[in-house]
Amino acid sequence: MRPGGIMKSSSIDKKIKTAVLGATGAVGQVFMWMLQDHPWFETIHITASSSRKGKVYGDEVHWVVPQEIPQSMMELELNELDIDKMKEEGVEIVFSAMPADLAAIWEPKLRDAGFFVFSNASAMRYDKDVPILIPEANLNQLSMIEEQGYPEKGFVVTNANCSTTGLAVALAPLRKFGIKEVNVSTYQSVSGAGYPGLSAFDITDNVIPFIGGEEEKIVVELKKILEINPTVLPFCVRVPVMFGHLEAVWLEFDQKVNVQDVLDAWKGFVLTDPALPSTPVQPVVYLNQKDFPQSKHAFYGDPKGMVVYTGRIKEMDGRIGFMLMVNNVVKGAAGGSIQNAEAFVKLKYGK
Ligand SMILES: NC(=O)c1ccc[n+]([C@@H]2O[C@H](COP(=O)([O-])OP(=O)(O)OC[C@H]3O[C@@H](n4cnc5c(N)ncnc54)[C@H](OP(=O)(O)O)[C@@H]3O)[C@@H](O)[C@H]2O)c1
């Protein structure tokens, strides 16, 4: 399948028709919020579980995102997964916010049917020819879509697990120092478990020192994304906040690195090429306030929720420590996927 649109340098002639799979979930809702006025993408097809088939989005969604509900999406009709219907409607780009078990079945089928799939699910992240793409960190890995057969065929591009994403962005400009060891403890928000997610009985007034599969994902994904092989030592903890994952990070480097070296690397980490609508110019922002960053800053930044915030940097025993905060449902999920699709459109679509 060859896409029909024609790219200009900073705009496209015609918006590309897109679908959001799992549009009623926590991540799906963020897709709907971020795509409502997107300059390149037009959302024409949405799905949820089959019991919602034929009902309209506005009647079915239980809106949990702390941003205004996208009025222009309210009348869209919900579908069950139907590849033929998506083809007939002219969908080209598919954003997937499906549970991993469903993604494992459907994403290969969608790729085989010629769609350009940008997925949040873990199902295909570890396939050899599937990138875990973060434009700030590994844009070169977008070329893996050619290993999957693009432009003659469709492809799947994944984004990382939400806590890995924040860590990978903060570490991307530090790779030049040689990262020997990454020691990370996460404080992850409730929205990371989806909606309705955890029972209020379990998480209210509580902290849970276990998130199934999360620590393993950080170890594998960080190495695949950054193409480095440090020792990675994670602990992942669920805390009773709604949005935004906080992470305490200690790094050991191959060479002598001081606090100023790290601050300079983050400050000099500016992304203007390729210019993408959803990529912040300064992807990592360090602030000096002694109690920064906090989860309640999750929707700060421009674009909202796409900046990784760092703070509290210090040097102890030859290691550098700092705190970071990533919006798990925006940069760590839907926003990351949209950014990946933008990178594809800018660099590969129609070429
Ligand atoms: N939450 C995060 O911070 C985060 C971050 C990164 C990646 N992810 C990944 O992103 C994906 C979505 O996560 P989420 O947190 O948005 O989950 P969620 O809130 O549980 O949403 C799941 C979505 O999938 C739909 N769905 C469930 N079962 C279905 C079925 N049998 N057939 C068709 N649709 C079905 C749901 O529709 P109904 O509403 O009709 O049930 C809903 O729209 C997961 O793979 C997750 O691991 C999540």
The ligand as a Tripos MOL2 file, in Angstrom:
@<TRIPOS>MOLECULE
LIG
   48    52     1     0     0
SMALL
NO_CHARGES

@<TRIPOS>ATOM
      1 N1         -2.1620    4.0670   31.1230 N.am      1 LIG1
      2 C1         -0.9030    4.3520   30.8310 C.2       1 LIG1
      3 O1         -0.2580    5.2340   31.4700 O.2       1 LIG1
      4 C2         -0.1740    3.6190   29.7190 C.ar      1 LIG1
      5 C3          1.0890    4.0810   29.3660 C.ar      1 LIG1
      6 C4          1.7760    3.4360   28.3350 C.ar      1 LIG1
      7 C5          1.1910    2.3640   27.6940 C.ar      1 LIG1
      8 N2         -0.0460    1.9180   28.0730 N.ar      1 LIG1
      9 C6         -0.6360    0.7950   27.3160 C.3       1 LIG1
     10 O2         -1.6610    1.3450   26.4820 O.3       1 LIG1
     11 C7         -2.7250    0.3850   26.3140 C.3       1 LIG1
     12 C8         -4.0380    1.0270   26.7870 C.3       1 LIG1
     13 O3         -3.9080    1.3430   28.1650 O.3       1 LIG1
     14 P1         -5.0400    2.0970   28.9910 P.3       1 LIG1
     15 O4         -4.3860    2.4600   30.2690 O.co2     1 LIG1
     16 O5         -5.6740    3.1450   28.1730 O.co2     1 LIG1
     17 O6         -6.1010    0.8980   29.2150 O.3       1 LIG1
     18 P2         -7.6690    1.0110   29.5230 P.3       1 LIG1
     19 O7         -7.9560    2.2870   30.2170 O.co2     1 LIG1
     20 O8         -8.0110   -0.2610   30.2170 O.co2     1 LIG1
     21 O9         -8.3630    1.0470   28.0760 O.3       1 LIG1
     22 C9         -8.4550   -0.0990   27.2520 C.3       1 LIG1
     23 C10        -9.2330    0.2230   25.9860 C.3       1 LIG1
     24 O10        -9.3410   -0.9780   25.2000 O.3       1 LIG1
     25 C11       -10.7210   -1.2920   24.9980 C.3       1 LIG1
     26 N3        -10.9660   -2.7350   25.0850 N.ar      1 LIG1
     27 C12       -10.8760   -3.5080   26.1840 C.ar      1 LIG1
     28 N4        -11.1950   -4.7800   25.8890 N.ar      1 LIG1
     29 C13       -11.5400   -4.7810   24.5780 C.ar      1 LIG1
     30 C14       -11.9850   -5.7920   23.6760 C.ar      1 LIG1
     31 N5        -12.1560   -7.0720   24.0730 N.pl3     1 LIG1
     32 N6        -12.2440   -5.4490   22.3840 N.ar      1 LIG1
     33 C15       -12.0540   -4.1630   21.9600 C.ar      1 LIG1
     34 N7        -11.6380   -3.1720   22.7690 N.ar      1 LIG1
     35 C16       -11.3870   -3.4780   24.0650 C.ar      1 LIG1
     36 C17       -11.4710   -0.5880   26.1060 C.3       1 LIG1
     37 O11       -12.8140   -0.3900   25.6910 O.3       1 LIG1
     38 P3        -14.0230   -0.3670   26.7600 P.3       1 LIG1
     39 O12       -13.9890    0.9850   27.4040 O.co2     1 LIG1
     40 O13       -15.2280   -0.5540   25.9150 O.co2     1 LIG1
     41 O14       -13.7700   -1.4940   27.7170 O.co2     1 LIG1
     42 C18       -10.6670    0.7000   26.2180 C.3       1 LIG1
     43 O15       -11.0590    1.5970   25.2070 O.3       1 LIG1
     44 C19        -2.3220   -0.8490   27.1310 C.3       1 LIG1
     45 O16        -1.6990   -1.7760   26.2870 O.3       1 LIG1
     46 C20        -1.3270   -0.2850   28.1510 C.3       1 LIG1
     47 O17        -0.4360   -1.2360   28.6380 O.3       1 LIG1
     48 C21        -0.7580    2.5370   29.0540 C.ar      1 LIG1
@<TRIPOS>BOND
     1     1     2 1
     2     2     3 2
     3     2     4 1
     4     4     5 ar
     5     4    48 ar
     6     5     6 ar
     7     6     7 ar
     8     7     8 ar
     9     8     9 1
    10     8    48 ar
    11     9    10 1
    12     9    46 1
    13    10    11 1
    14    11    12 1
    15    11    44 1
    16    12    13 1
    17    13    14 1
    18    14    15 2
    19    14    16 1
    20    14    17 1
    21    17    18 1
    22    18    19 2
    23    18    20 1
    24    18    21 1
    25    21    22 1
    26    22    23 1
    27    23    24 1
    28    23    42 1
    29    24    25 1
    30    25    26 1
    31    25    36 1
    32    26    27 ar
    33    26    35 ar
    34    27    28 ar
    35    28    29 ar
    36    29    30 ar
    37    29    35 ar
    38    30    31 1
    39    30    32 ar
    40    32    33 ar
    41    33    34 ar
    42    34    35 ar
    43    36    37 1
    44    36    42 1
    45    37    38 1
    46    38    39 2
    47    38    40 1
    48    38    41 1
    49    42    43 1
    50    44    45 1
    51    44    46 1
    52    46    47 1
@<TRIPOS>SUBSTRUCTURE
     1 LIG1         1 GROUP 0 **** ****
